[in-house]
């Protein structure tokens, strides 16, 4: 009995400390902002193949040149540069060399667009000099993952070693998405937003599906990127918890932490050294029993939680992760949609009422089928398309009520959806009209 009490105390102490961080992250209503993480695919102009890290005009040189031109600080792992930082904004490399902008959160999508365009304007001359195109596309159009080396970052190399799943290889090396960050005011607000964002996830995957071509071939999927995530490590990807979809039960910070505690631990870090655990134990067991001579610390949870990859993730913000990368102004539809739905109480309630009768099994089925059939995926006697139109209308009205003119950012995706199309359908139409010319696809999706 005394041993059990001691174990409970260990777990409770750790969870209380983690919850405290979530409470500290709460914002006042007038402080709510929106953030975006934008991933893109760098390819060489002369071959359309993925840019490597060590090449003469590779990613290492690209980062050094950006830093030199505009006074960015290096982010390094051992001696290798894998990112840049200036203020709250970072430019980092994902495992296969995908570049990611993580921008300072802003009050409006107008400001996010300005920041992205300003950063792009500074980087485009460097890309041109090095012979690199940056693709706003969600999966490598030419190079297969087997020909893409993981960049020299120990975190990624350890993930690649231990994460299971038939498509993990593709997910890490080939894919690019757009993530949105949403603030919360308290625990109740956080859990309402988290729950709603999770319920929306298969619908937004379908609305923004944009990856029907991989390695020069039509895959038969509207979002091949979503397929890659679907087939990657089920212990750490997906819908978090069945309890989240039981509307008779509440869901709390602690419930979310419980889900993370159940996930196998890949590695911890001590004094800049990676200690591989290799998924031999979950985080609960690590807290209770340690690993070798190491005892669990709160910083271990912070690292471990970044290796948990559900469609929506809770940190000091709510991170919505499941959208394909999109070209041009279409990409701004993503933060606009979530702002319209999650920062307007009436809109949030409308969407909840629309989706509340769908069961956990419905969402599992949607997550499995949407990557292939997109907006045409069936739910009973309806299609995802029927729901998508309503969701977009609610978001549009929510933005109008915020009186910021941001509803204009939804217009490009609404026009497509109301024609029964997603971005992937435009890609496919152009693909067949161009007689499957990969250079035409590259031209369409590259950063202009």
N, C-alpha and C positions, 0 to 999 in steps of 0.2 A: 504493500500500500504506500509506504514511504517513497519507494523507488518510482512508482507511478506518479505520485504527487510532484516529485522532483522533475520528472520528464515533462509534465504539464506546465510547470513553472518555466522551464527552459523555452518551450514553444511559445507560451503566452508572453514572456518577456521580449522575445524576438519580434512577435507580431505586433505588440504594442509600440515598439520602437519604429517599425515600418509604418504603421498607421499614423504615427505622429508626423511623419514626413508628408503623408497625403493631406493631413489637416493643415499643415503649414503652407501647402500649395494652393489652398482655397483663395479665391479672389473675391473682391467686392464686385457688385453687378456692373459698376461703371468702369471696371478694370478689365473686362473680358476682351480677349483678343483671339485672333486666329493665326495659326502657323501652317507652313507647308514644307514638306521635304520632297524634292523633285529629283528623281533619278533619270539619267540619260545614258545612252550607249555610244561610246567613242569608237569610230571606225576610221581606218585609213582611206583617204580619198581615192588613191590609185588602185585599191583592191577591194574596198568595202569590207575588209576583214577587221575583226576586233583589234583595237590597239593594245599592244602588250605593255608591260611595265618597264622592262629594261631596254627596249629598242632605242636606236639612235634618236628617233623622234617619238619616244614612248611616253607613258604617263608620268614617270619620274621627272623627265625633262619638262613636261607640261606644267606640273605643279611648281617646279622651281622657277619657271619663267613667269607664271602668274604671280608668285610671291615677290619676285624681283621687280616686276612692273608696277605692283600696287601695294607693296608693303604689308603682305600677309605674314603671319607667324606659322611656322611649320608645326604640324602634328606628326609625331614620329612613333614608330615601334622599333625599339633598339636603334639601329642607325638608318632605318628606312623611312622615308617620307611617305605617309599615306593620307595626308590631308592638310588643309590650311584653315586658319582661324583669324577672324577680325571681328572684334566685339562679340555679339551673340551669333553671328553668321559663320557657318563653316562650309567648306568644299571638301568632301571626303571621297575616298574610293571604296566601293563595295567589293565583295570577294573576287569577282571576275573583271575588275577594273571599271565597272560602271561608276559614273561620277554622280555625286549627290550634293545638291544645294540644300542646306538646312538654314532657313532664313529667320531673321529676327521676327518674332510675332508682331502682327499689326492689327489695327482696329478694322480695316477694310480690305477687300480684295483689290481695290484700286492701288493701295499701297504695296501689297504683295506683288502685283503686276509691275509696278514701277521698279521695285527692288530687283526682280528677276531680269527685267529688260536692261537695267543699269549694269548689272553684273555681266549679262551676256555681251553687252556692247564693249566691255573691257576685255573679255576673253576671246571674242571672235577673231581679232587680228592675230592672236597667238595661235589659235587653232589653224587659221589659214597659213601662217608661216610654217607650221609643223606638218601641214598636209593632212589635217584631221577634220572629219565631220562629226558633229554631235547629233545623234538621232533621238528624236522624241518618239520612241517606239518601245514596246514593252518586252521584246524578246529578240535575241540576235538574229538578224535576217540572213546572214551568210555563215558565220563561224559556229561550229558545233562546240558545246561545252567541253568535249574531250580534247579540243585543240586550244582551250583557254586555261592558262595557268592561274592558280590562286595567287593574288598579290602577296608580297612578303609582309604579312601581318599574322602574328602567332594565333590570335583569336580565330581568324578565318581558317587557318590551316588546321587547327584543332577541331573546329566545327566540321570541316570537310572529312576529317578522320573518323568522327564518331556519329554524326547525324545519319539515321537510316532513311529509307524511302527511295523508291525507284526513280523519282524525278528530282531528288535532292541535288544531284549533280547539275541538272539544268537550272534549278531555282537559284543556286548560288552563283553560277558563272554567267548565265544568259539573260536574266530577267531585270526589268526596270519598272518601278511603279511610282505612284504619287500618294503620299501620305498627308493627312490633315491633322492638325493639333487643335483641340478645343479645350477651353478653360472651364472650371467648375467653381461654384460658390460655397458648397458644403458637401457633406457626404451624400445627402439625399439627392441633391442636384447632380452630383457626379454619377451616382448609380442609375438615375433616370436617363441621363445622356449616354452612359455606357451601354445600358440595356437596349436603348433605342437604336444606337449606332450598330450594335451587333445584330439586331433584327433587320436592319436595313442592308446588311452586308451583301447578301446574295443578289439583292435588287440593284445595288450600285455596281456590283461586279458586272451584271448584265448590261446596265445602262451605258457603262464606260468601256465595255469589252472592245479590245483594239489589237489583238495579237493572233490573227488567223494564219500568219505565214512565219515559219521558222526554218532557218537553214535553206532558204530558197524553195521551200515546198509548202503547199497548202496543207494544214494539219487536220482539218475537219473540226476544229474548235474555234469558237469566237474569241475565247481568251485562253490561249495556250499558256500564258503566264499563270492564270488561276489554276489551270490543270497541274502545273509544276508544284504549286503550293499544296494542292489537294493531295498529291502523292509524296509529300515530304513529312516525315516524322510526326505521326499522328499524336504522339504524346505531348507535343508542344505547339501544334498548329490547330486552328479550327475555331470552335464556338465557346471555348472556356469551360462552361458548366451547364448541365441540363437544368440545374436549379434556376439559372438566369431566365429560362423560358417558362417557368412556372409562375404565373402572375399572382397566384395566391400567396406566394412566399416572397419575403423581402430579400434583397441581395446587398451585401455590405462590403466595405473595404476588406474586412476579415475574410469574407467568402472569396473574394478575388485572390487574396494572399494564399488561402488554402489551395486554390487551383495551382498557383505557382509552386507551392511547397510539394505538390504531388509529382512534379516534373523531374525526370532524371537529371542529375548534375553532370555537366560535361567537363568543367574545369574550374579551378579557383586561381587566384593570383596572390602571391606573397613576395614583397620586395622586388617587384618587376619580373618575377619568375612565374611561368605558367605551370601549375601542378595539375596534371591530367587525372580526372576521376573517371572519365570515359563512360558515363551513364551507368555506373555500377550501383548507385544508390540515389534515391530521390532526396530533395532538400530537407524534408522532415527527418529522415534517418540521419542525414548529415548533422542537423542541429542536435539530435539526441545522442549520436554516437561518435561524431567527428569522422575524419578520414585519415588513416595513418596517424601522424602526430599532430594533425591540424584540427582545430575546433572552429565551428562556424561563427562568423562575424556578420554584422549587418551589411558591411560592404560586399560580402559574398552574395547576399540576397540581391543587392543592387546589380551586381554583375549577372547573376543567374537569371534575374527577371528580364534582362535584355536578350537572353537566349530562349525566351518564351515568345512564340510567334503567332498568337491568335489573330483573327481578322481585326480585332480591336484590342488595344492594350492600355492598361492603366499605369500611368507614371505620375509626374507632377502635372501632367495634362492627360487628356483622353486622346490617344493616338489611333486614328482610323487608317488602316493599312492596306486595304484590299483592292485598290483601283489600279488599272493599267495606266502606264504613261500615255499621254495624249499630246498631239502636236498643236502648235499655234494657240489661238484663243480658247480652243476647247478645254485646255487644261485648267483654265480659271473657273470652269463650270463646277469643278469638284469642290474647292473650298466654298464657293457660293452656295452650292446645294446644302452642305452641312451647316453653314451659318444660318441659312433660311429655316432649316428644320430644327436646329438645336439651340439657337439663341432667341427663339420666339416661343413662349410657353404654349400659346394656342396652337401653333403649327406642330409642336412636339406631341401634343395631346391628340391632334387629328391623325397623325401618322400612327401613333400607338393604337388608336381605335381601329384604323384600317388593318393593322397586322396582328392584333391581339388574339384573334381566334385561330391563328396558325400554330400548330403544335411543334414541339422540339423535333419530332420526326419529320415534319414538313420542312424545317430549316436544314436538317441533315440532307434530305433528298434534294432540296434546292442547291445546296452547296456542291453536291455531287454532279448535278445535271447542268447547272447554269454555265460552267465553262464551255460546254459543247453547244448547247442550244440557245443560250443567251436569252433574249427577250421572248423567244418562242417557247421557253420552258413552261410546262403546264403545272398548275396547282388546282386540283379538282377540275372544275369546268371553266377555269380562267387560265390566262397566261400571265407570266411575269410582266409582259407589256401592259396589260390592263392596270396592274398596280403601279408600274413605272410612271405612267401618264399622270396618275393621281398624285404620286409622291412629288413629281416635278412641279405640278400646279400648287401644291401646298407650300413647297419651298419658295416658289415665285411670290406667292401671296405673303409669306413670312418676311421676305426681303423687302417687299413694298411697305409693309408695316414698320420696318426698321427705318425707313425714310432715308436711305443712303444711296439710292440709285444702283445698288449692286445687282438688282434683278436682271440687268442687261447681260451679265455674265452667264446666265442660264439659257439665254436665247439660242445659242448654237446647238446645245445638246437637246433642248426641247424641240427644235425644228427637226432634228434627226429622229428622236423618239416618236414624235407624232406621225412621222412617215413609216413607223414600224421598223426603224433601222437603229443600229448601234455603229460606232466608228469602224468596227471590223468589216461591216458590210460595204462601206466606202472603199476600204483597202482592197477587198475582194473584187469589187466592180472595176476599180482601176487596174488591178492585177490582170484580170482577163482581157480588159480592153487594150492593155499594153502587150498582150501576148506573153504574159508572165516574165516581163523584163525586170530583173531585180534592180537595175539602175534607176528605173522609174519609181519603184517603191522607195528607194533611198532618197531620191529627189523630193518625193512627197513628204517624207517624215523628218528630213534633216532640219536642224536649226537654221532658219534663214537669217 
